[in-house]
Amino acid sequence: MRWAYSLSGARPAGAAVELAREVERLGIDEVWVTEDYFERGAFALAGALAAATERVRIGIGVVNPWTRHPVLTAMETAALDEIAPGRVLLGLGASNARWMQEQLGIPFEHPVPRLAEALDIVRAALDGRPVRHDGDGWRVDARLGYRDGASAIPLVVGAKGPRALRAAASRCDGALLSILSAPAYVAWVRDLIGPSLRLWSYVTVHLDPDRDRARAVARPLVARYLGVHGEHLITRIAGMEPERARAFRAGWASGTPRTDLVTDADLDRYCAAGDEDDVRRHLASQAAAGLDVAVLRDTGRPDAAAELSAVLALVTDNASHSS
């Protein structure tokens, strides 16, 4: 299993650029930029990272087809590829009804077919081909004016359910799994998509010699994202009871994540939080489940680079950081 790093959208952009430089210095080959609503926009930050780094690949993980037209997504991605040739990975996902419909007023209808359409449009545009698409979501007859015969940019789908993952299998170079993807769920996805697609997943790591302190820090984040997932395959396959999943969802939707419901078993299942043995155990179980790249999440700490260095020293030697 290889290692990547994901910058938090809650981190100020200038600090994120400096952290990306440190991540590159540590030997990590990929830095991913999230676009959780309502945090910092992915493409502006990705452009700054591209200009400020020399080697590290920059993943957009992920943007959706609702707030940007797929051709606009292709335009922004192709421009980013001109700044950092061969270093860009684009992740597309369907987002969720809470952000799009409830908070932004954008109808969240037929998300899987719309995602599949968007992937087709973006792929054709980035490959320098004419885009002639007549679908239920978009009608396009256009072509990027500056990308004739350009090399392909890897497309990665951010998805949780079987329909979206299957729709992406023939359109993408890989899949990026959500934060709190338990090893049991990773193994299920690997069986679903087969051995050929590259599989990334966001992984939360809190390493501290004081095991209880690390786990206390992890609980609010686990509560938040269990609320985002709710009663879904991602929690069901991991063994969560539907009523608990619905309680996490209700807490998140009301703005009061249910940190009180997070058990030690939840922490063991969904993240690597604790001492060295806890972190080793969780990451080893992710690798055994078929994960190719663990995208270690930025915890937001001021000493994030030192924190990452400690994790890397624990799990691998310097020669195996690159993917």
N, C-alpha and C positions, 0 to 999 in steps of 0.2 A: 504494500500500500504506500502511496506517495502522499505528500503534504502540500497544501495550499493555504492561503490566508484570506480571510474576508474582513474588509474594513467595515466598521459600524457606520451606518448613516447618521447616527447620533453624534459622531465625533466631528468637531469642526474641520472644515475642508483643509485648511492649512496644516493642521496637526495630522490629518490623514495622509497627506502627501509626504510629510516627514517620516511617518511610520512606514509607509510603503518603501521608502529608501532603505530603512533599517531592515525591513523584511527581505528585500533584495540582497542586502549585504549578508544576511544570515543564510542565503543559499536557496531560499524558497523560489520556485519557478513560476508560481501563479499568485496574483492578487486579485480577489473578486470584489466588486463594488455592488452593494445591494441597492435596491430602490423600494424600501418599505415606505408606505405612506404614513405620516407626512414628514418625511425626513429629507435629507439632501438628495438632489437629483443625480442620477447615475452618470449621465454622459458628460456633464460639466466636470465632475470629479475625475472621471476616467481620462478625459483630455489632459487634465493637469498631471495625472499619474504618468501618462504616456510621455509627456514632455520632461518629466523629472526623473525618469528611470531609463535604464539602458537595455536591460536584458529580460526582466520579468514580464511574463504574459499577463494581460489585463482582461479579466472576465467580467462581463456585465451579467449580474446574476440576481434577479432577472427583471426584465421589463415586460409590459403587457400590451396587448393589441388594442386596448380601449382608449388610453390617454394619448397614444401616438398612433397615427396611421402607419400601417406596416411599411409603406414606402418611406415615410419620414424616419422610421427606425433604421431602415437600410441606408438612407442618406447619412445619418449620424454615424452609423457603424463604419461605413466606407470611408468617411472623412477621418475617423479615428484610426483606421488602418493605414491611412496615408501618413499620419503622425508617427505611428509605431508599426511599421510593416511586419506582417507575420506574427504579431504579438497579441492579436485581439481574438477573444472568444465571446460570442453573443449568446446569452441565455434569454429565452422567451417563455413566459408562463401566462396562465389565464387570469391571475390575480384572484380576488374573492369579492363576493357580493357586499360584504361590509364596507370595504373601501370604495368600490366602484359605484354601487347603486345607492347604499344608505348614506354615504358621506359625500360623494361627488355627484350624485344624481345621474349617473350614466347607466342606462339599462344593462343589466348583467344577464344577457339572454344567450342560450346555446354556447356556453363558454368553450366546450371542447371542439365543436366544428369551427368556431371563430379562430381558435388557436391554430387548428390545422390549416385553415386558409391563410392565416398570417405567416405561418412557417413557409408555405409554398411561395407566397409573394416575396418575402424577404430573401429566401434562397435564390430565386430567379434573379432578383435585383442585384444581390451581392455577387452572383456569378457573372454579371455583365450581360445577361440575356434580356431580351424584351419581355416585359411582364404583361401578359394578356390573360386577365383573370376575370371571370364573370361568375361570382358566387353570391350567396345570400348575404354575406357581410360586406363585401367590397366589389366594386367593378373598377378594374384598372387596365389602362392601355398606355404604358409608359416604359421608360428605360432610363437608368442612371446615365447622365451625359458624360461621365468621366471614368467609367469603369468597364471599358470594352475588353473582354477577355481576361479580366483580373483573376488572380488566384482566389480560391474559395476561402472564406472565413468560417471556421467551425461553428456550427449551430448546436446549441445545447437546450433541451427542453427542461423547464422547471415544472414538474407535475407530481401529483400525489396519487391519482386514481388510475384504474386500469385502462379506461377509454383514452385518456390523454396520453398515457405512456405508450399504448399500442399505436395511437395516431402518430406519435413522434418517431416510432422505431424505424420507419421507412424514410423519414424526412430529416433526421438529425444525426449528429456524430456522437451524441451521448445524452445522458439525463443527469440533472442536478436535483438531488432530493432535499427536502425541507429540513430545517433545524428540528431536532428531536426525532429524527428517524432512528428508531431502535434497530438493533441488529436483526431481529426477527423480520421487521419490515424490509430492511435492506435485502435480506435473503429472498423475500417474496418478490421484490422488484427484479432482482437479478434473474430469478427463474422466469419472470414474465417477459423481460426484454431480451433474454439470451446472453451468450457470452461475448458477443462481438462489440456491443456498444460500451463506451467508456462510462463509468458510473462515479459521479461525484456526490458528496453529501456534506451539508453543513454540520459541523460537530462542535458542541460547546465543551470547552475544557476549563476547569478551575482547579489548578494545582496548588496545594499549600501543605506544608508539613503538619499544620493544624487541620486535621480532617474535618472537624465540625465547622470550622470557620469557612472552609472552601464550600461545603455543602449549604451553609446558610446563605452565602453569596449567590449560589446557583438557584435557590428556590424561587425568587421572584421571576427570573427569566423563564424557568420551566413552567411556572403557573401561567405566564403571559402566553407562551406559544402553545401550551395545551389548550388554552382558550381559543387561540386562532384556529387550531385544528378541530376542536370539538369532537363530536361523535362521527368518526371517519375511519376508513380503513387504516390510516396511519397509526391511529391509537388502538383500533380494534385488534389488528394483527399483533400489536405489542402486548395485548392482554388486558387493556383497560375496560372496566365495566361501563356500559352505555350511560348509566345514571351519573357516574363520576365525570365522564367526558362532557355530558351536558351541563353539569355544574361548573366545570372550568369554562365552558363556552359562555354561559350566562354571566359569570364574573367578568370575563374580558369585555363582553359587549356592553356591560354597565359601567365600565371604567374602573372596576375594583377586582383585579385578578385574584384568584383564590389561592394565594400562597399558603394559606392554612391547610389546604387539601393535599399539598405535595408531600408524599411519603418518601422514606429512604428507598423503598423499592422503585419509585418513580425516578429518583435520581440515578440509581444504578442502571435503569433501563434506558433512559433518554439522554444521558450526558456523561461526561467523564469528570466527575467532581469529587475531590477528596485528596488523599495522599498519593504517593507514587504508585502504590499497588492498585488503587482504584483507577487511576488514569491508564496505566498499562493494561489492566483487565478490559476496560471498555474499548480501547482502541484495538486491542487484539481481537476482540469479538466482532468489531466492524470489519476488520480485514478478513476474518474467517467467513463472514457473511457474503463476501464478494465485492466489497467496496474497493474501487481503484484509487480514488483520491479523497482524503479527508480534508475538507476545507475548514480549517480551524477558525472559529469565530472570534473576532475582536471583542474582548470583554469590557472595553471602555476604560480600562485602568490607565493611569498616566505612565506606568512602567510596562506597557504592553509588549515592547520589544524584548525586555528582559524576561518577561513572563513566557513569551514564545520561545526564547532561547533555552529556557529551563525545560520546557516541554520537549523540544527537539533533542536536547541532550539526554533526556530520559528515554525516548522511544527510538532513536536512530543515530547513526554516526553521520558526520558531515558529508561523506561521499555519497550517501543515498538520498539526499534531500531532493535532487532534481528528478523530474518526471520525464 
